[in-house]
Amino acid sequence: MLQNRIAVPVDWRCYPNAKPLNSHWVCNLKWRPGNTEIGEEEWVPLRGRTRWVPWGCDQTEGVDYDLHGVSSPVARAESFSVLFILAAQFGLFRRLVDIEKAFFMGELDHEVFTYLPPGYRTPSYMMHGPHTIWLLLKAVNGLKQGGYAYYIRWKTDLEANGYHALKSDPCVFLRMVPADASVPLSEFAAGPGKGYDIFLISLWVDDNTCAYSSDSMLQHFWATLKGCGYGWRDLGDWKHALGLDFNVSAPCRTIIGVGHGSYLSTFFAKIPLDEWLLRESMQPKATTPARKGQTLSITDKHDPSVAAAPYWTEAYSMGVGAMSHIKNWTHPEIAVTVSMLSQFLSCPGNGHWKLLLRLLSYVFTVKDKMRWFKRSGGDDGRPVFFGYCDADYAGCTDTRRSRSGYCFFLFGMLMGYRTKLQHSVTLSTAEAEFVALVMAVQFAMWAVQLLNELGIVLPSCVEIYSDNKSCLAIAHNPVDHKYTKHIDIRMMFLRELVKGPRKKAFDFLFVRGPLNLANGFTKHLGTKMHREFADDLFNETKVYPPTTDRVMARLSTMRLHLDDPSIPCPCDNIKCMIGKQM
């Protein structure tokens, strides 16, 4: 610590206003996946780790840290989805890089003092006797500004070497340079890159998930790390990172599977799920997260005749927290269920607990299922970006607020989704759907900016589908009406997109209710519809917009196939939404 200039011993009497922090040592094991003698995969210890951690919870705002400098440098889940999609679509090479001692790289802009760590309180280290304390020079683990200080150093070093952080997501770094003319162009350089190679980094604190189009880009990255004084571990191809399990094939870089099998196996090993299900007389295997149309209410209080131990302890919060994590990454089909359960973390009742058990039972049956990213051959490889939005009018039985939901697809693969309870009560289904449409447009605007910064230029406008014609009429109607005065601001916002200078950027279209993929983000579906909904989200089959020219051109051939099965169907392995209408 002292030799590496991470801290220096000082005399406390020279700093009368100093408030030293206590600290402790954290010792744990770093695990890695391995194989048993019979070929089954298990987690085995890789090495031991010991960290010195000051008590950042005792820091004082404005004294030893600023509030604006405590954010963690993590990219958005949607940014990671775009990284996975581009890697699969253009066959990018993949790499995982772990920065060693990352928190010791960040510089502090405040004076932070600590007592000597346990084990260092000996005469050889107490240079000033009992008044010896440490003045930190680096942002070590445990400090509130530790992650942000490292990010500032990381960003400065990368920008000095030709990389730049995206405006749409500051934790995504990009480097694009002209491709080497002496070697064949990569798929990305020959396509949207227009002669430029790409190196893309999605940051999760000190873990770097990288995708690049040529080996020269990787060599430049290694040289950058070495020149800036970083130590790192090259973890190779994507396999296990951020708690995710990757299923990739080295020869074929166009198919990527992302799952949470290892994380869920560890989670279910910690909880007595079978005992909980038996106590509530529930079936061990559920085919859906909830019953069709099921809702929750705060009036569902605890039944005194039922043992209160499970849901008055941390079990409810732990279960909802774990499910919230996986729904953001690999299980979007449970998003609406997790959203409902999250409303009652402070006061769960018997009905809430039973729904959580059903959700856990469902997730246990699909814990090894993966979300797939596969190259799309449709539309001549051009980027197709479209989405669906929906609302469940007055879906909350307690507040009568509506629930909004949307999902967006890029190259036929799920890119982003969300389900959220609206902030205020709406007075009609049209208004509720309109609020959902505005929320979807806001995400689409961010996504378009992200894609443009990555060099992915959309050849046409973004199509957003809604199953409410009144909502679409309000969005396109240039005339004010007395019944829409209360939604005037949102209406003017969408009107600028439809009629203003950016009128070619978005288009709002109608789709039949059963074909609206956002339905599953606002309400619970039946078994058959949920299965189809999950297949679409897991990219088991490609999803294309209902008005795609390629789909319309093949519609007549599909009708011939329905009349005569001997005629090959043009939509094999493709989820043609129009085919459902016939």
N, C-alpha and C positions, 0 to 999 in steps of 0.2 A: 504493500500500500504506500509506504513512504518512499521506497526506491523508485516506484513508477510515478511519483509526484501526483498521486491521487488525493493525498491529504498531507498536511504539514502540522507538526505539533506546535502549539502556541500557548502562551501564558494567559490564563483566564483573566487575570488582573489587568491585562492590557486591553481587554474587551469587556468592560463592566456591563454592557447591555446585552451581551451574548446569552442566548438560551440554548444550551447544548441539547442535542437529541440523544435519547438512549438508542441502543442497537442490539441486535442479536444475530446469531449464525443460523442459516437455513441449510440443512443437509438433505439431499434426496438423490434418487437414481434417475439417470437418463435411460429411457427404454427404447428399444428398436424391435421391429418385427423379425422373427426367426422361425425356423421350421423344426418340428420335433422329429424323432426317429421314424415315426410312421407317416411323415409328410404333412401333418397338419400345422397350420400357422399359429404361432403364439408369440407373446411379447416377452423378450428376454432383456435383462439389464445390459446396457452398453457401457456405462461408466458412472462413477459417482460425481456429484457436484456439490460444492460448498460455496455459499454466498454470504457476504456480509451485508446486512440489511438494516440501515437506520430506520427509526420509527417516523416515517413521513407524516403519519396522522397527527403528530404533535407540532407540525410546522404552522407558522402564523402567516396568514395572507398579508402581503404588503411588507413583511419583514424579511422573510427568507424565500419567498416565491411570489410570483404574480399570477392572478387568476387566469389570464389569457395564455399562460405558458404551461398548462397542465394537461393538454389534450394528448391522447395517445395517437401515434402515427400509424393508423390502420386504414387501408383502402376499403371502399364500400364493397359489399357482397356483389352488387351488380357489376362493379368493375372487374372483379374476379371472374364473373360469368362471361363478360366480354373477352377476357384473356383466354378462357377455355374455348370459347366459340371460335376466335380467330386462330388459335392453335390447331383446332380440328379442321377448320375450313381451308386453311392454307398450308397445312402440314408443317407448322413451325416446330423447330427443335425446342426442347423443354429442359429446364434446369431449376434445381432448388439450391439456394445458397444461404448459409447461416453465418452471420457475422459474429465473431468471437468477442467477448467482453465489450459488447456494444455500448452499454451504459457508461463505461469508463471513457468513452470517446467524446462525450458531450461536455461543453464548457458551461460553468455556472456564472450567472450574472448577478447573484446575490451571495452574501456571506452566510454560509451554513456551517454551524459548529456541531460537533458530536462529542460525547464522552468516548474514551478509549474503548475499543471493542473488548468483550470478554476474552481473557487470555492474554491481552496486551497490557494489563494493569500491573506491570512489574517495574522495578527500578530502572531497567535498561530502556524502557519506553517512556517512563514518566520523567522527561527531561526537566520539567519545571516543578517537580514534586507533586503534591496533591492538587495543584492548580493546572495541571496539564490537560488540555483538551485538543481536539483536532479541528483544523479549518479545512473544509473540503474544497478541492480545486476542480474535481470532476463530478458529474452528475451520476452518482452510484445508484444501485438498485434500492428501491424503497422511497426515494424522494419524489415528491409530487411532480417536479419538473424534469424528472429523469428521462422519460421517453421523448418529450418535446426537445430537450437539449440535444439528445442524440440525433433527432430528425433534422435539426438545424445544421448540425455538422455534416450529416449525410447529404443533405440537399446542396449545401455549399460545395462540397467536394465533387458531386456528380455534375453540377452545372458548370463547374470549371473544366470539365472534361467532355463537354459536348452533349450531355443529357439535359433534359428539362422536365420539370414537374408540370403536369397538365393542370389547366385552370379549372376544369370540371371536377377533378379529383387530385388534390395536391400530393397524395400518397401513391400515385401512379407516375412512373418516370419513363420517358421515351427518348430514344436516339434513332434518327433516320439519316443515313448517309448514302451517296450514290453507290450502287452495287459495283463490285469488282468486274471489270469487263473481260478479264482473262479466264473467268469461270462461268459456267452456265448460270443464267438468272434463276433465283429461287421463285417459287410459286407466288409469293407475296410481291416480289419485285416485278414479276411479269404481269401481275394483276393490278390490284389497287395501289401498290407502291409506286407504279410508274417509273421503274428503274431504280428505286431506293430500297435498301435493306432496312430492317427494323430490329430493334432490341427493346423489349417491353418488360418493365419491372412493376409488379404489384407488391407493395410493402405492407408487412404486418409486423410492426416494431422492428425486430432485427432479422426476421425471416423474409427472404426475397424469393418470390415466385416469378421466374423469368421465362420468357418465350422469345426466340430470335430466329431469323431467317437464314443466317449463314454463320459458319464457324469463325470468320474474321470478326464478327460482332462480339462473340464470346471472348475471343482473345483480347480484344480491346477492353472488355469489362474486367478481365483478370488483371490486365496492366493498370487499369484505373485503381482497383483495390490495392494493389501492391504499391503503387506510387503515392497513394494517400495514407499509407501506413496501417491499413486494416488487416486483421487476421480473419480468416474465414475457413469454413468447411464446405467443400463441394459435395453435396448430397446426391448428385447425379439426377437421373430422370425423376419426374413426378411419381412418387409412390405413397408416401405418408407425409402429410404436412398440414398444419393448422387444424389438426384433429380429423382431417379428411383422409379417406382411402382412395387412391387413384388406381384405375384399371386401364393400363396403357400397353400397347404393343409396339415394341421398338421398330420392327420393319414397317409397320403401318402407323403413321403419325396422325391419321385422320379420324381416329375413333378414341374417345376419352370417356371413361366412366368415373363418376365422382360419387362416393358414398360415405356413410357414417357407421359402417359395420363394426369396426373396432371400438369406436366411442360408445356405441349403444350396447355392445357386449359387456364392456366394463361397467356401464351404468346399470344394466339390468342385473349384473352380478352383485351389486351393492344393495338392492332393494328386494324385499320379500313379495314380489308381485303375485305369485301363486297363493300365498297366504291371504293377501288383501282381497283377491278375487273370490276366494273361498268364503271369506267372512261376509262378503256382500252378495254371495250366491250368484255370481256372474260367470259367464262363459269365458274360458281361457283364451279363445281365439275370436277376434272380432274382424269382420270384413270391411267395416267402415269406421271412421273415427267417432261417429255419433249417429243417432237415429235421424231419419229424413225429417228436416224442418225443426230439429230440436233447438231450443233456446234455453237460456239460463236467466234466473232472477235473483235479486238480492233478498227477496222474501223467503227464499229456500233456506231457512235457518237450520241449525243443528237439531237433530232429533234426540232428545235426552235418553231415549230407550236404546240408542245405538252407542257402542263404545266410541269415545271421542278421541282416542289416542292417535289414530292415523292422521286425521286432518286438522288437529289442533297442534301438531308438531310441525317440524320443518319439511315433512314428507311432501305436502302439497306444493310448497314453494320450490322445493328441489325438483319435483316432477315437471312443473310448469316451466321452470328455468331450462331444464334439459330439452324439453320439447320446443321451446322458443328458439334455442340454438340451432337445432337441426332443421326447423322449418325455414330458417333464413338461407340455408345452403342446399340441402339435399331432399327435403320432404315438403315441398310447397303445398301439397294436397291437404295438409293438416293446419294450414295457416288460420282459417276462420275458427277452428276449434280452439287453438291456442289463444287467439285474440279474445274469445269469449271467456275462457278460463282465467286469463290475466286480469280481468276486471274484478275478481273476487279474491285476490291474494291476501287481503287483510281480514276477510270474513268468510272463509269457505264454509259452505253448508254440505249436507249429506248428498244433495243432488249434484253439486259441483264435484265432490269427491268421486262419485260414481262415474261421472263423465270423464274425469281424469283417468280413472282405472280403465275405462273402455278405450280411451285414446292410447294409453300405455299398452294395452293388450293388442290393439291394432298395429302399433309401431313395432311391437315385438315380432309380429308375423312378417313384417316387411323390412326388418332391420338391415338385411343384406341387399336390399334393392338399391340400384344405382341410378343416378341421373346421368343420361348419356348425351354426349356431344359428338355428332357425326357430320361428316362433310355433306353439304347439300349440293346436289347436282342440278337442282331446278333453276329456272330463270337464267340459264347460261352463266351461273356463278355470280350473277350480280347481287349486291346486297339488298335484301328485302326486309324492311323493318315495319312492323304493324302491331296493333294491340287491340285489346277488348276492355271495355269498362262496364260496370253494372253497379246497381245499388239495391239493397233490401230495405224497402220503405218501412220506417218505424220498427225496425227489427229489434231494437232494445226494448224489452217490456217494462223496464224501470223508468227510463228517461224518454222513451218514444223517439229516440234519435235513430237515424238510418245508418246503415253500414255500407261503406264504399269499398270497391275492389277493382283491381285492374291487373292485366298481365300483358307483357310485350314479348314479341318473338323477333329474333334476328337470324337470318339464314335458316328459318324454320326451327330454330332452337330457342327454348325459353331463356330470356335474358333478365327480365325483372318482373316483380309482382309485389302486390301489397294488399292487405285488407285492413281497414281502419274505420272506427266509429266516427261519424261526422261530429263536428264541434257543436252544432246547434240543431234544433228541431226544424225540419223542413215541413212546408205546408201542403205538399202534393208529391206524387210520385215523379212528376216531371222535374220538379225542383231538386228532389233527391238524386235523380239520374244526372241532372245538370251539374250538381256539385261533384259527383263521381267523375264526370267527363272532364271537369276542370282539373281535378287531381291527376287524372291520367295524362292530360296535356302537359302539366307541369313536369311530370317525370319524362315524357317524351322529349320535351325541349332540352332537358339536361342530357338525355341519352344521345340526341342528335349532336349536341356540342361535343360530347365525349368521342363519338365516332368521327366527327370532322377533325378533331385534334389527332386522331390516330390514322388519318389519311383514308378513312372509309367514307366516301362521298355517296350519298344515296341518290340513285338515278331518278327517283320520283318522290312525290310527297309522302308523308307518313299517314297511313290510313288508320283511323281509330273507329272501332265499331261499337255501336250501342243498340240495345233492343227496345229503345223508347223513342218513338217518332216525335212526340211532343218535345222532348229534350233536344233532338236534332233540329226541329223547327225553330226553337228559341235561339239555338246557336247560329243559325243561318239568317234569321229574320232581322233586317236592318231597321225595323220600326219599333219604337217603344210602345209598351202596352201597360195599362194600369194594373194588370194582374201580375206583371213581372218587374214592378218597380223595386221590390225588396231584394231582387237578385241582380240589380243593375250593374254593380261593379264586376261581378263574374261575367255577366253577359258582354260587357264592353271589352273585357280581356279576350274572350273568345272571338268577339267580332273583329278585333284587330288582326287575329290570326287568319280569319276567313276572308275578310274584305280588305284588310290593310295591305301594307307593303310586303308582308310575309304570307300572302294568301296562297302561295303555291307550296308552302311548307307542310300544311296539315289539311286533311280532308276527313270529315265526319260522315260516316255511312251507317246504314241500318243493317242489322242482322237479326234473324229470327231468334227468339228467346232460347230454344233448346240448343242452338248452335253457338251461343255466346259462352266462350270459355271462361269468362269472368264470373259466371254464375257460382262456381265452386268457391269463390273468394268472398261471397256475401252470405251464403246459406249452406246448410248441410244437405247433401244430395242422397238419393237412394243408391242401392248397391250397384245397379247397372250403370247409372250415370256417373257415379263416383269412379268406377273402374275405367270408364272411357276418359274421364277428366284426368285421372292420374296418369294414364298412358300418354296423353298429350303433353302433360307437364314433364314427365320423365323422358321425353323425346324418344319413346319407344317407336313412335311413328312420326313422320314429318308433318308439320302443321303449316298450311299455306292460307293466305287470306281468301275469303269467299269470292272476291272479284278478280283474282289473279287471271291474267289473260291465258296463261298456260293451262290452268284448270278449265277455263271456259272452252278452250279449243278442243279439249279432250272429252268434253261432256257428252258429245254425240257418240263417241266410241264407248263410253261407259254404258250408255243405254243399250248399245248393241251387245255388250258383254252381259248385261242383265237378261236380255232376251235369249242369247246363245252363249252359255258358259265356255264353249270351246274357243271363243274369241278372247285373246289375252286382254286382261284389264290393264289400262294404262296407269292405274293408281296403286299398283302393288308397292307395298312399303311406303306409301304416301298417304297421309291423312287428308283426304279431299273433303273439305267441309260441305261442298255442294252435293257430294254424293250422298250425304245423309238425308237430303231433302227429297230424294227420289223414292 
